[in-house]
Amino acid sequence: MAIARGRRVVLNKDSLEIRNYMEVCVLDQLETVLESLNACTCDNCLHDILAISLNRLPAKYVVTKKGELYTKINNIQAQFEVDIIAAIAQASAIVSRNPRHDR
């Protein structure tokens, strides 16, 4: 239950969580797209590509029960699939030009 205390809202985080489904969708596509691009998949590059991709895409926050399967992921993926792939490809190009590691 949310309790308003002055201007601050305190949420009961035991049963519900807020998730950005776009993040789940990007993670689901990331490996496949990067394989097709022959991109570096070290931890640094993966995290950089993920962050840049998510910054280029609209956030899609939903409230869900903790541990619940993401049944809405297919709807969002179908709607934004081209945008997700393009964002990952663009982010990969940026990271490959400026990697945070030695090659």
C-alpha angles and dihedrals in degrees: 000000000000114000120195112220110181104304094335123091117208114204128203100236097184099095109015135049136185114236133184101225090193088067090054090049093049092048089050092054099035101088095045095048094045091049090054090050094046087231128167111269101190115134094258094052094043092053093045092049091047093050094047092046093051092048089057095049131069115258115242106197121187135173114239139166113265111265093014117144114250100246093163093060093092092055093051093042093052092047096047104024096117092045091049093050092046092049092050092048092049092047091048091053091050093048094045089054091048110025119177091224140056117265 
